[in-house]
Amino acid sequence: MMRSGLSLRVMIMAALTVPIIVQSPEIFTLSVPHGPIMTWLNSSVSLSCELSPLFNAEPLEVRWYRAKDFDSTALLYKDHKIHEAPVDPRYKGRVSLTGGLERGNVSLTLERVTLADRGEYVCYVSSEQWYEKAIVLLTVYVTGSEPVLSVAEARGGGGQVNVTCSSEGWSPQPKLTWRNKEGTEIRYEQVLNTTDLQGLVSVSSWLLYSPSDSDWLSCTVSLSGERRESRVMPRAPMEGHWSLGGFMTLLFINLLVIFTLIGLFVWNKKTGFIGLSTSEKNDNAEEEANLLEGVKKTDMEKATQTESFLKESATQTALRESFPKVDVTLDPLTAHSSQFVSCSKKMVHCKNERDQASTTHFCL
């Protein structure tokens, strides 16, 4: 009996908590959030949209699109299936209906949210007898950069400094807060907000502050629970004194010069390039000039010898042609032992080593 009573109570509670699904009415409305839906960059978000009264939306047409862009849809459900076209390519693979169409929930789930996804979306549902649409506003949060703080001496003097805080890359506009060491908020009047081409906001603020009031100041830029904070020591620049950054820079330059000189000294010692004296350079130049002059003289002597040889050859040719031609008969008996007279006694030849070994020659 106790188990039966417990089961009955569970069934009653389940019946009370489960929405009552009615048959498809001829007229229906859509229920969407009254304010904007907020999400962070690169996250997933659900754009809520439900039928009222709740009924099975599977036979209906469900269309999600950007405002004033009915034909280029983010998602189109029709004839019991999701259509691939016409669909905006920016949403391909990132959208789905996850609310449960059979329960009258036609909410759109958008994954990997980008900054371009922000804006108005239209939830459009139609049947054969009726259609209804509603607008859902999506706001995308983007966390900006760490605040950058700078300190400068105030123009008016009086021991005050001008402290500036700036941060960029936020969406939508963030809140900027100044605080002192005790955590007390400092009021300020100077603030500037600018928006770039992508719609990201840059915020900057500055204030006059007395360094004796606190050891440090903090600048906090926050947006929907996300915050970026930076701190600074509000000290005016001291004239006539070296800052740590200036000292380190001068030290680095000096070390660089010293190591450069040491490297040049070692390299010169190995190569001897810089060790050439002026006299050595002059001697080298004189040797090069003498060598060049010698080459020129050699070329001239060769040309002179060639010219003399040609002249002598021409003279000998002229002498041979000047003598008259006569018929000569040579006597072999009076010829020199190194010479050989031909059988016709008209020509003479110099004997070679084989001919000199034999002194007898026969002529037919």
Steps between C-alpha positions, in 0.01 A plus 500: 500500500783740587675429168173550310440835673855616427472405133170686475650817645794482258267465204294797616809720542628399157168582345501843661854584389474379136350765267161412360523440126185587309400428145610742227287814530406722212653809669809512719757749631871487579661551838853653503714679765410864558861620530816418310669160532862546605793269431880510478713480190574141379233351729164329421162664550133406468258749346177408678173480305188294593151454362206620705299294565753215496438242227700276268695718255638219286242551218569874490758713322763657728727770366774697681650798318660837563271800502411624148662193340214249464644305205850452646422286802714386788287182521202369303283207620229387257330174402630327814868571420766771512587638157857575395395786271430783491719547808745777585850337474610680817273269705575172327587231754433732797120498544242242607150462650554346842192609696276211395257564213254240630460711816449827312853629562659645185805661668818547296839392639797694363853368561843669480350846522683773311479875530310510169221285652373779723179677407133419439371155399149418384324181612242422229250210525223429248223243445248457223258740669724738696850643552667695778843661554691655791833681540782378726794733574847347547779691676856367478740586782870548420764550769753765415868550580671568830483871596812699416595760761734797455607783730606852396557819686197731499532824309377707790759356736407507864644154564224326302539245222284413203418126503355344183327161463403348163372161380369380162312215333180490712143428398269649604621810688667403831517681833822669617574551870784676686592393855770592750702279732213473749264385227301822502352590163627826355261713302611628163346709227734449205410188299509421129340209313574423135374224271701343218378355170427160661285659768754446780519771764814669633469684831743748656495722807735738675507687830716736704635339813729592790768233550488547876140385520577130439783258427337379180195538277299230323300522180237229443305442178210256543216350299236256629720347767818499292763754604848618415705691757835682500684695770752782493713700747393862447845660514592800288812467282809631688707751302877470518490138620564182311209264471554126515404462135745771390782351705441152356494638146830685546660194658389282207644744244835515681527122520415473131778744405756318719420156358512642145848642555621172652365307202673734253829465688486118494402493133784741408749289692401188305478656154746794527269701277520826694876454583623613156698823539498785253846415368399137438196616307724733290750215433218275385374769267854555357548125441168482318604793277842341420335169417259670266785689328700176457204334334472790258875482413481125436208549262693771313815279467295213363343730245848630394641147459205396288541804277880430456436135407250597235740755350792244486279238332395749239868595434611138451215436260600802298866385483408154375285645228781741390749222404471347141405135468777264356528126431733347763653149510617385845808276553443232766876459554543857618186504721538527874475177697176620665336562163349264244480586127207359309543268203398775263783715647254788519403486869685460830363373833628489855566147616314362803659282764427177306647639176818619680568146628536382134725696262399311183191602293384336183328670208334313216 
